[in-house]
Amino acid sequence: MHSKNPKISAVMPFYNREKYIAQTIESVLNQTFTDFEFIVIDDGSTDTSAEIVQQFVDKDPRIILVKNDSNRGISYSRNRGNEMAQADLVAIVDSDDIYLPERFAKQYAYMREHPEISIVGTHAHVIDEDGVRTGDQINYLSDQEKIIKTFFHYGPFLHSSVMYKRNCVVEIGGYDGRFNMVEDMDLFYRLLFSGKNGTNIPECLFEYRRHPTATGIYVQEKRDLLFAIKRNMVKKFRPKLSVADYYSIYISYMLWSIFPEKVLLQFEGMVKKILY
């Protein structure tokens, strides 16, 4: 039965995900917390993704399938999902990941118990393209002070794990389409710099699918966008920057334009260990 006033709105945009989307949807429908709506946005797919989703729609009234008139981009689709959401809490769902049954229940309980928190993420198991766990985990900080302290060096949350208060995201203007590919980082920066509180539940509550390494052009474009976001945040909010912050924003950007990715990742890891 589809609740007219769901406690959670799960939002999942997708584009050409026929290989993974059924597995993702099944993992959402198998949540132990059942009072949610599932808003699924087709961003102009040209494969059979929409047909696969429709099969689930026919069986479960909690799923709401909407289609963009063309490929409008991830930020537009996420904002559209938030506009449609009936619940105060939005759970992000990525169309190639797998969610463990307790994810919604544990995040909902945490948000209820900690009303001062606006966004909460989780840790993740890493899986490969075939859905096999690699043995790696992705862990994030839980302490608010440490999250702020290391703000420019570590992503504060893994976007596909987060649950947030919809009104807080709407209040800051939602996702910015100028930063597709890193729209999540831009959102996180604006949320935390505007005074909202966030944390991570120190538990792996989903499986994050890691795809083969992106091309050099993609990596550089993403790096350029991250640099633009950080620079914008400094100009807008005027935070007090440490030497480490300056390194992360400016020096590392220049080094990434010169050295191979593998070398820079190893070097940045060494710098972070020294500084923190």
C-alpha positions as CSV (number, residue, x, y, z in Angstrom):
1,M,0.0,0.0,0.0
2,H,1.4,3.4,-1.0
3,S,1.3,5.8,1.9
4,K,-0.2,9.3,1.1
5,N,2.1,10.8,3.7
6,P,5.3,8.7,3.5
7,K,8.0,9.2,6.1
8,I,10.8,8.9,3.5
9,S,11.0,9.9,-0.2
10,A,13.7,7.8,-1.9
11,V,14.8,9.6,-5.1
12,M,16.7,7.8,-7.9
13,P,17.5,9.4,-11.3
14,F,18.8,7.1,-14.0
15,Y,20.2,7.2,-17.5
16,N,20.9,4.0,-19.5
17,R,21.3,1.7,-16.5
18,E,19.7,-1.5,-17.8
19,K,22.5,-3.7,-16.5
20,Y,22.1,-2.7,-12.9
21,I,18.8,-1.0,-12.2
22,A,16.7,-4.1,-11.4
23,Q,19.2,-5.1,-8.7
24,T,19.1,-1.5,-7.2
25,I,15.3,-1.3,-7.2
26,E,15.0,-4.8,-5.5
27,S,17.4,-3.7,-2.8
28,V,15.2,-0.6,-2.1
29,L,12.0,-2.5,-2.1
30,N,13.6,-5.0,0.3
31,Q,14.2,-2.3,3.0
32,T,12.9,-3.3,6.5
33,F,11.5,0.3,6.8
34,T,8.6,0.2,4.4
35,D,6.8,3.6,4.8
36,F,8.4,5.3,1.8
37,E,7.7,6.5,-1.7
38,F,10.2,5.7,-4.4
39,I,10.5,8.5,-7.0
40,V,12.4,7.3,-10.1
41,I,13.4,9.8,-12.8
42,D,14.3,8.6,-16.3
43,D,16.6,11.2,-17.7
44,G,16.1,10.4,-21.4
45,S,17.4,6.8,-21.4
46,T,17.8,5.1,-24.8
47,D,18.2,1.5,-23.6
48,T,15.6,-0.7,-21.9
49,S,16.0,0.8,-18.4
50,A,12.5,2.4,-18.4
51,E,10.9,-0.8,-19.4
52,I,12.6,-2.6,-16.6
53,V,11.5,0.0,-14.1
54,Q,7.9,-0.2,-15.4
55,Q,7.8,-3.9,-14.5
56,F,8.4,-2.9,-10.9
57,V,5.9,0.0,-11.1
58,D,3.2,-2.5,-12.1
59,K,3.9,-4.5,-9.0
60,D,4.6,-1.9,-6.3
61,P,2.5,1.3,-5.9
62,R,5.3,3.0,-3.9
63,I,7.3,3.5,-7.1
64,I,6.6,6.7,-9.1
65,L,8.2,6.7,-12.5
66,V,8.6,10.1,-14.3
67,K,10.4,10.8,-17.5
68,N,12.3,13.9,-18.5
69,D,11.5,15.2,-22.0
70,S,15.2,14.8,-22.9
71,N,18.5,14.1,-21.3
72,R,18.5,17.1,-18.9
73,G,21.3,16.1,-16.6
74,I,21.8,14.7,-13.1
75,S,21.3,18.0,-11.2
76,Y,18.0,18.8,-13.0
77,S,16.8,15.2,-12.3
78,R,17.7,15.3,-8.6
79,N,16.0,18.7,-8.2
80,R,12.9,17.4,-9.9
81,G,12.8,14.4,-7.5
82,N,13.1,16.7,-4.5
83,E,10.2,18.9,-5.9
84,M,8.0,15.9,-6.1
85,A,8.9,14.4,-2.7
86,Q,6.1,14.3,-0.2
87,A,8.3,13.4,2.8
88,D,10.5,15.7,4.9
89,L,13.4,13.3,4.5
90,V,14.9,12.4,1.2
91,A,17.0,9.2,0.7
92,I,19.4,9.3,-2.2
93,V,19.5,6.2,-4.3
94,D,22.0,5.7,-7.1
95,S,20.9,3.4,-10.0
96,D,23.9,1.1,-9.9
97,D,24.4,0.6,-6.2
98,I,22.9,-2.0,-3.8
99,Y,21.3,-1.0,-0.5
100,L,21.4,-3.3,2.6
101,P,17.9,-3.9,4.2
102,E,18.5,-1.8,7.3
103,R,19.7,1.4,5.6
104,F,16.5,3.4,5.6
105,A,15.5,2.2,9.1
106,K,18.9,3.1,10.7
107,Q,19.1,6.5,9.0
108,Y,15.5,7.4,9.8
109,A,16.0,6.5,13.5
110,Y,19.2,8.5,13.6
111,M,17.5,11.6,12.1
112,R,14.6,11.3,14.6
113,E,16.9,10.9,17.5
114,H,19.2,13.8,16.4
115,P,16.9,16.7,15.1
116,E,19.9,19.0,14.9
117,I,21.3,16.9,12.0
118,S,20.4,17.9,8.5
119,I,22.2,15.2,6.5
120,V,23.5,11.8,7.4
121,G,25.6,9.4,5.4
122,T,27.0,5.9,5.9
123,H,30.0,3.8,5.1
124,A,30.0,1.4,2.2
125,H,31.3,-1.9,0.9
126,V,32.9,-1.7,-2.5
127,I,31.7,-4.0,-5.2
128,D,33.0,-4.5,-8.8
129,E,31.0,-4.3,-12.0
130,D,29.7,-7.8,-11.4
131,G,28.5,-7.0,-7.9
132,V,31.3,-8.9,-6.1
133,R,32.7,-7.3,-3.0
134,T,36.3,-6.4,-3.5
135,G,37.2,-6.4,0.2
136,D,37.5,-2.6,0.3
137,Q,35.4,-0.2,2.4
138,I,34.7,3.5,2.0
139,N,34.7,5.1,5.4
140,Y,33.8,8.7,6.3
141,L,34.2,10.9,9.4
142,S,31.4,11.1,11.9
143,D,32.6,13.9,14.2
144,Q,31.3,17.3,13.0
145,E,34.4,19.2,14.0
146,K,36.7,16.8,12.1
147,I,34.4,17.0,9.1
148,I,34.7,20.8,9.0
149,K,38.5,20.7,9.8
150,T,39.2,18.4,6.8
151,F,36.5,19.9,4.6
152,F,38.7,20.7,1.6
153,H,40.7,17.4,1.8
154,Y,38.0,14.8,2.1
155,G,34.5,14.5,0.8
156,P,32.3,14.7,3.9
157,F,29.8,12.2,2.6
158,L,29.3,9.5,0.0
159,H,26.4,11.0,-1.9
160,S,24.7,7.7,-2.7
161,S,24.4,6.9,1.0
162,V,22.9,10.2,2.3
163,M,19.5,11.0,3.7
164,Y,18.8,14.7,4.2
165,K,16.1,17.1,5.2
166,R,14.5,18.2,2.0
167,N,13.7,21.7,3.2
168,C,17.4,22.3,4.0
169,V,18.4,21.4,0.5
170,V,15.6,23.5,-1.1
171,E,16.6,26.4,1.2
172,I,20.1,26.6,-0.4
173,G,18.8,26.3,-3.9
174,G,19.1,22.5,-4.5
175,Y,21.7,21.0,-6.9
176,D,23.6,23.4,-9.2
177,G,23.5,22.3,-12.8
178,R,26.8,24.0,-13.5
179,F,28.6,21.3,-11.5
180,N,27.2,18.1,-13.0
181,M,29.7,15.3,-12.2
182,V,30.5,16.9,-8.8
183,E,27.0,18.3,-8.0
184,D,27.1,16.4,-4.8
185,M,30.3,18.0,-3.5
186,D,28.9,21.5,-4.3
187,L,25.7,20.7,-2.3
188,F,27.7,19.4,0.6
189,Y,29.9,22.4,0.8
190,R,26.9,24.8,0.7
191,L,25.0,22.9,3.3
192,L,27.8,22.8,5.8
193,F,29.1,26.3,5.1
194,S,25.5,27.6,5.6
195,G,25.5,26.2,9.1
196,K,23.8,22.9,8.7
197,N,25.0,19.9,10.7
198,G,26.0,16.5,9.2
199,T,27.5,13.2,10.2
200,N,28.0,9.6,9.1
201,I,26.7,6.5,10.7
202,P,29.9,4.4,11.1
203,E,28.5,1.3,9.5
204,C,28.4,-0.1,6.0
205,L,24.8,0.1,4.9
206,F,25.1,-0.2,1.2
207,E,27.4,-1.6,-1.6
208,Y,29.0,1.0,-3.8
209,R,29.8,-0.1,-7.3
210,R,33.2,1.0,-8.5
211,H,33.6,1.2,-12.3
212,P,36.9,1.0,-14.2
213,T,39.1,4.1,-14.0
214,A,37.8,7.1,-16.0
215,T,39.7,8.6,-18.9
216,G,42.2,11.3,-18.3
217,I,40.0,13.9,-19.9
218,Y,37.1,13.0,-17.5
219,V,39.4,13.1,-14.5
220,Q,40.8,16.6,-15.4
221,E,37.3,18.0,-16.1
222,K,36.1,16.7,-12.7
223,R,39.2,18.2,-11.1
224,D,38.5,21.5,-12.7
225,L,34.9,21.5,-11.4
226,L,36.0,20.7,-7.9
227,F,38.5,23.5,-8.0
228,A,35.8,25.9,-9.1
229,I,33.5,24.8,-6.3
230,K,36.2,25.2,-3.6
231,R,37.2,28.6,-5.0
232,N,33.5,29.7,-5.0
233,M,33.0,28.6,-1.4
234,V,36.1,30.5,-0.3
235,K,34.9,33.7,-2.0
236,K,31.3,33.4,-0.7
237,F,31.8,32.3,2.9
238,R,35.3,33.6,3.6
239,P,36.4,30.7,5.9
240,K,39.7,30.9,7.7
241,L,42.1,28.7,5.7
242,S,45.0,26.7,7.0
243,V,48.2,25.8,5.1
244,A,46.6,22.5,4.4
245,D,43.5,24.1,2.9
246,Y,45.6,26.3,0.6
247,Y,47.4,23.1,-0.5
248,S,44.2,21.3,-1.2
249,I,42.6,24.2,-3.2
250,Y,45.4,25.7,-5.1
251,I,48.7,23.7,-5.1
252,S,47.2,20.3,-5.6
253,Y,45.2,21.7,-8.5
254,M,48.4,22.8,-10.3
255,L,50.1,19.6,-9.5
256,W,47.3,17.5,-11.0
257,S,47.8,19.3,-14.3
258,I,51.5,18.2,-14.3
259,F,51.8,14.7,-12.8
260,P,50.0,11.4,-13.4
261,E,46.9,10.6,-11.3
262,K,48.5,7.6,-9.6
263,V,51.5,9.6,-8.4
264,L,49.4,12.5,-7.2
265,L,47.1,10.2,-5.2
266,Q,50.0,8.7,-3.4
267,F,51.6,12.1,-2.7
268,E,48.3,13.5,-1.4
269,G,47.9,10.5,0.9
270,M,51.3,11.2,2.4
271,V,50.5,14.9,2.8
272,K,47.2,14.2,4.6
273,K,48.9,11.8,7.0
274,I,51.5,14.4,7.9
275,L,48.9,17.2,8.3
276,Y,46.3,15.2,10.2
